[in-house]
């Protein structure tokens, strides 16, 4: 091939090569420069979400302290060595009954009265002369207003002079210092081996005056 022909071919090849390199660059859009980051002083404050505003509002925050109108519950748990204890005294300071139990749940009603619920209570009732009645039941409830206590679920009791008493429910009336037993009442004197049965029994804690009615 003559020199002129070779020159024209080389020139054409160079033009094609430059065109191939420049066309993609011309087709790519120019990249816009990124704006400088805004500082805290220059950036506008974003509005707080409604939930965040409510969280810091004093009116939206509930009070953590219960008022006198709210019921209150407290639980005292004992152990086998140190059971939970609840003692009731008369106005003269003498112990009327002493409760040992595995658990005591204290509730205060809206009227200000208090109620104590015992699990597996072991209650000692004391007479003025020192005689006692020791009673056990699955559950008992004591009322602060009149200082009474009700043992329920089946009661087994024993007096200090070895009388055995069983019944369905036992109620101690503190103002009158009386014990009332209701339901399948059985009273046994272990000294004389005599047994009396009935539906209701009324006695003082010393078992000095006993009234049994509704003989079975």
Residue pairs with C-beta under 8 A, 6 or more apart in sequence:
1 9
54 60
66 72
68 112
69 110
70 110
71 107
71 108
71 109
71 110
72 106
72 107
72 108
73 105
73 106
73 107
73 108
74 105
74 106
75 103
75 104
75 105
75 106
76 84
76 103
76 104
76 105
76 106
77 84
77 102
77 103
78 84
78 85
78 100
78 101
78 102
78 103
78 104
83 100
83 101
83 102
83 122
84 100
84 101
84 102
84 103
84 104
84 118
85 98
85 99
85 100
86 98
86 99
86 101
86 104
86 116
86 118
86 142
87 95
87 97
87 98
87 99
88 95
88 96
88 97
88 98
88 99
88 142
88 147
88 149
88 174
89 95
89 96
90 96
90 174
94 126
94 128
95 126
96 125
96 126
96 147
96 172
96 174
96 177
97 123
97 124
97 125
97 126
97 149
97 172
97 174
98 123
98 124
98 126
99 118
99 121
99 122
99 123
99 140
99 142
99 149
100 121
100 122
100 123
101 118
101 119
101 120
101 121
101 122
101 140
102 119
102 120
103 118
103 119
104 116
104 117
104 118
104 119
105 116
105 117
106 114
106 115
106 116
107 114
107 115
107 116
107 117
108 114
108 115
109 115
113 143
113 144
113 145
114 143
114 144
115 141
115 142
115 143
115 144
116 141
116 142
116 144
117 139
117 140
117 141
118 139
118 140
118 141
118 142
119 138
119 139
120 136
120 137
120 138
120 139
121 136
121 137
121 139
121 140
121 151
122 134
122 135
122 136
123 134
123 135
123 136
123 140
123 149
123 151
123 172
124 132
124 133
124 134
125 132
125 133
125 134
125 135
125 172
125 179
125 205
126 132
126 205
127 133
127 177
127 204
127 205
127 206
127 208
128 177
128 206
129 206
131 159
131 160
131 161
131 205
131 206
131 207
132 159
132 160
132 205
133 157
133 158
133 159
133 160
133 165
133 179
133 205
133 207
134 157
134 158
135 151
135 155
135 156
135 157
135 158
135 165
135 170
136 155
136 156
136 157
137 151
137 152
137 153
137 154
137 155
137 156
137 170
138 152
138 153
138 154
139 151
139 152
139 153
140 149
140 150
140 151
140 152
141 149
141 150
141 152
142 148
142 149
142 150
143 149
146 173
146 174
146 175
147 174
147 175
148 171
148 172
148 173
148 174
149 171
149 172
149 174
150 169
150 170
150 171
150 172
151 169
151 170
151 171
152 168
152 169
154 166
154 168
155 165
155 166
155 167
155 168
155 169
155 170
155 181
156 164
156 165
156 166
157 164
157 165
157 166
157 170
158 164
158 165
159 165
159 207
161 191
161 207
162 189
162 190
162 191
163 187
163 188
163 189
163 190
163 207
164 186
164 187
164 188
164 190
165 181
165 185
165 186
165 187
165 188
165 201
166 184
166 185
166 186
167 181
167 182
167 183
167 184
167 185
167 186
167 201
168 182
168 183
168 184
169 181
169 182
169 183
170 179
170 180
170 181
170 182
171 179
171 180
171 181
171 182
172 178
172 179
172 180
172 205
173 179
173 180
177 204
177 205
178 202
178 203
178 204
179 201
179 202
179 203
179 204
179 205
180 200
180 201
180 202
181 200
181 201
181 202
182 199
182 200
183 199
184 197
184 199
184 216
185 197
185 198
185 199
185 200
185 201
185 212
186 195
186 196
186 197
187 195
187 196
187 197
187 201
187 210
187 212
188 194
188 195
188 196
189 195
196 212
196 215
197 212
197 215
197 216
198 212
198 213
198 214
198 215
198 216
199 213
199 214
199 216
200 212
200 213
200 214
201 210
201 211
201 212
201 213
202 210
202 211
202 213
203 209
203 210
203 211
